[in-house]
Amino acid sequence: MFELWIPISDSADDGREFTYDDQTLWRAGWKEFSMPVKPGKDLVAMYSLLPQSDKGVLVRGTLKGSVNIRCDRCAAFFELPIDATFDAFEQLPDEEYDEEPRIREENGQLQLDLGSVLWEEFAVALPFKPLCSKDCKGICPGCGKDLNTSECECEPEEGDERLAVFRNLKIK
C-alpha cells in the first residue's frame, strides 16, 4: 500500500490543519487492489492532526470528490459522489500488536502513516452494493439487455409446472 509518513511530534497542541489532494494515493490503491474504479472529481481530504498526551494523535477530517464505478445491477459506470467525515485515533502500538502500525516513533519523533488512514476512510465511504439509482432495473437474466434503457424480448418464465396449482392461491 502507498505509505505517506508525516511527522506529528512538532504539531502544536491545538493541532494543525492540512489538505491532501494528490491523486497518486487513490490510483495506486485502485491498481493494487484491482478495483474497477475510474477517477471522477478529484478526491480531496481536509484533515487536522491533534497530538494526544498518550503518544497518539487524533485525525479529524473530510473526504470529498467522486469516482466512476460500475452499478451492481446493470454493470454501467456511473459517478458516485464521495462525501465522508471521519475521526480516527492512532497511538503507538504495544509489543503484541500484529498489524502494521500506522504510527511509529523514529529518531525520537512520532510519525503517522496518513496514506493508510486516508485509504481506509475511502474504502469505508464506498457502498457495499453501488447502484446507479434506487430504481435501477438491472439486466435481463435471459438476454443480458440493460432494462433501464429498453425492454427485452424474452418470454417471461412461467416457473415449474408442478407448482402451477399454487399460482392463484390466496391466503386469508
Backbone torsions as a table, in degrees:
resi	resn	phi	psi	omega
1	MET	NA	150.8	179.1
2	PHE	-65.6	119.3	-179.6
3	GLU	-100.6	141.9	178.8
4	LEU	-139.9	87.1	-176.9
5	TRP	-85.6	125.2	178.1
6	ILE	-124.4	143.8	179.6
7	PRO	-73.7	139.4	178.3
8	ILE	-122.1	-10.8	-177.7
9	SER	-65.9	-31.3	-177.5
10	ASP	-89.4	9.3	177.4
11	SER	-72.4	146.3	176.8
12	ALA	-67.5	158.0	-178.9
13	ASP	-60.7	-29.7	179.4
14	ASP	-88.9	4.9	173.1
15	GLY	92.6	174.7	176.6
16	ARG	-134.2	147.3	178.2
17	GLU	-108.9	141.9	-177.5
18	PHE	-136.5	163.0	171.4
19	THR	-128.5	131.6	177.0
20	TYR	-119.1	114.6	-178.5
21	ASP	-127.7	13.4	177.6
22	ASP	-75.2	121.8	-175.4
23	GLN	-81.2	-5.6	-179.4
24	THR	-59.9	-40.5	-179.8
25	LEU	-56.7	-48.3	-176.2
26	TRP	-68.1	-46.9	-177.8
27	ARG	-64.6	-37.5	177.7
28	ALA	-64.5	-41.2	178.1
29	GLY	-65.4	-41.9	179.2
30	TRP	-62.1	-40.5	-179.7
31	LYS	-70.4	-45.5	-177.7
32	GLU	-61.8	-40.1	-177.1
33	PHE	-96.8	9.9	178.8
34	SER	50.6	47.5	-179.3
35	MET	-85.7	133.9	178.6
36	PRO	-80.4	62.3	-176.5
37	VAL	-121.4	138.6	175.5
38	LYS	-118.5	152.2	-179.3
39	PRO	-63.9	143.9	172.2
40	GLY	-118.3	-128.0	172.3
41	LYS	-70.5	142.4	-178.0
42	ASP	-52.1	135.4	175.6
43	LEU	-81.9	125.3	-178.1
44	VAL	-126.6	125.9	177.4
45	ALA	-106.2	127.1	172.5
46	MET	-113.9	123.7	-173.3
47	TYR	-146.6	161.1	174.8
48	SER	-126.7	147.1	177.7
49	LEU	-112.4	121.2	178.8
50	LEU	-116.3	103.3	179.4
51	PRO	-61.2	142.5	178.8
52	GLN	-112.1	155.2	-175.4
53	SER	-69.0	-20.5	-176.7
54	ASP	-96.3	43.2	177.9
55	LYS	55.8	51.7	178.6
56	GLY	-148.2	-179.0	180.0
57	VAL	-146.3	141.8	174.9
58	LEU	-100.4	123.8	180.0
59	VAL	-109.4	119.2	177.9
60	ARG	-123.7	139.4	179.4
61	GLY	-177.8	-171.6	177.8
62	THR	-132.4	153.1	175.8
63	LEU	-128.9	120.4	-177.3
64	LYS	-132.8	149.4	178.6
65	GLY	150.2	-152.4	177.0
66	SER	-158.0	160.4	174.7
67	VAL	-134.1	156.5	173.3
68	ASN	-101.0	124.1	-173.8
69	ILE	-139.2	156.9	-179.8
70	ARG	-78.8	141.1	174.1
71	CYS	-70.7	138.9	-178.0
72	ASP	-73.8	-16.8	179.8
73	ARG	-99.0	-46.4	-174.2
74	CYS	-107.9	-6.6	176.7
75	ALA	67.4	12.7	176.4
76	ALA	-85.6	145.9	175.5
77	PHE	-73.5	141.4	174.8
78	PHE	-145.1	159.4	-179.5
79	GLU	-86.3	121.3	-179.7
80	LEU	-105.4	114.3	178.1
81	PRO	-72.0	140.9	176.2
82	ILE	-113.9	121.3	177.8
83	ASP	-145.7	90.1	-173.8
84	ALA	-121.6	144.8	172.8
85	THR	-114.5	139.7	-177.4
86	PHE	-142.3	153.0	172.3
87	ASP	-133.1	126.8	178.8
88	ALA	-138.5	134.5	175.1
89	PHE	-109.5	127.2	179.1
90	GLU	-122.8	138.2	177.3
91	GLN	-139.3	164.5	178.2
92	LEU	-60.3	132.6	-179.6
93	PRO	-76.2	156.5	174.3
94	ASP	-87.6	-178.1	-175.5
95	GLU	-65.3	-25.5	-175.6
96	GLU	-87.6	3.9	-177.0
97	TYR	-71.2	124.4	-174.2
98	ASP	-89.4	-33.1	-174.8
99	GLU	-84.6	168.4	175.6
100	GLU	-69.6	130.1	-177.4
101	PRO	-72.3	150.0	175.9
102	ARG	-95.2	-11.0	178.3
103	ILE	-132.0	139.8	-178.4
104	ARG	-144.0	161.7	175.5
105	GLU	-113.0	119.7	-178.9
106	GLU	-132.2	123.2	-177.2
107	ASN	55.2	39.8	177.9
108	GLY	75.3	8.6	-178.5
109	GLN	-120.8	133.0	176.8
110	LEU	-77.2	137.7	177.6
111	GLN	-131.1	145.4	-179.5
112	LEU	-115.9	135.2	173.4
113	ASP	-85.0	88.1	-177.5
114	LEU	-66.0	-29.8	179.6
115	GLY	-58.1	-44.9	-178.9
116	SER	-71.2	-34.1	178.0
117	VAL	-65.2	-48.0	-178.7
118	LEU	-67.3	-37.4	178.5
119	TRP	-63.5	-42.5	179.2
120	GLU	-61.9	-41.8	179.5
121	GLU	-65.4	-36.5	175.9
122	PHE	-64.1	-46.6	-178.5
123	ALA	-62.4	-37.9	179.0
124	VAL	-69.7	-30.2	-178.6
125	ALA	-73.7	-19.9	179.4
126	LEU	-74.6	138.1	177.4
127	PRO	-71.9	151.2	179.0
128	PHE	-64.9	-38.0	-179.0
129	LYS	-130.0	88.6	-178.1
130	PRO	-68.6	131.2	179.5
131	LEU	-125.3	138.0	179.4
132	CYS	-66.9	-30.1	173.0
133	SER	-159.5	161.0	179.0
134	LYS	-65.0	-26.2	-177.1
135	ASP	-94.9	12.5	-177.9
136	CYS	-58.0	128.3	-178.2
137	LYS	-89.7	-12.3	178.7
138	GLY	80.7	-155.7	178.9
139	ILE	-118.0	155.0	178.9
140	CYS	-70.2	129.4	179.4
141	PRO	-70.3	-16.7	-179.4
142	GLY	-87.0	-53.3	-174.3
143	CYS	-108.4	-14.0	178.1
144	GLY	83.0	11.0	-179.9
145	LYS	-75.3	142.0	177.6
146	ASP	-71.5	113.2	-176.1
147	LEU	-74.6	-8.7	175.6
148	ASN	-77.2	-26.0	-176.4
149	THR	-98.5	-31.1	179.8
150	SER	-162.3	162.9	176.0
151	GLU	-81.2	153.4	178.1
152	CYS	-98.1	167.8	-177.7
153	GLU	-97.5	5.9	-176.2
154	CYS	-68.4	146.7	174.9
155	GLU	-76.3	134.3	177.3
156	PRO	-65.7	140.1	-178.4
157	GLU	-76.2	128.9	-178.3
158	GLU	-78.9	-23.3	-177.7
159	GLY	96.6	-174.4	-177.8
160	ASP	-74.3	126.1	-179.3
161	GLU	-61.8	-29.5	-179.7
162	ARG	-65.7	-20.4	-179.3
163	LEU	-103.6	9.4	-176.9
164	ALA	-58.5	-31.1	-179.0
165	VAL	-62.3	-24.3	-177.9
166	PHE	-89.4	-6.0	-175.3
167	ARG	-62.5	-38.1	-176.7
168	ASN	-104.3	17.5	-179.3
169	LEU	-69.6	130.3	177.8
170	LYS	-116.1	131.9	178.5
171	ILE	-102.2	127.7	-177.9
172	LYS	-92.6	NA	NA
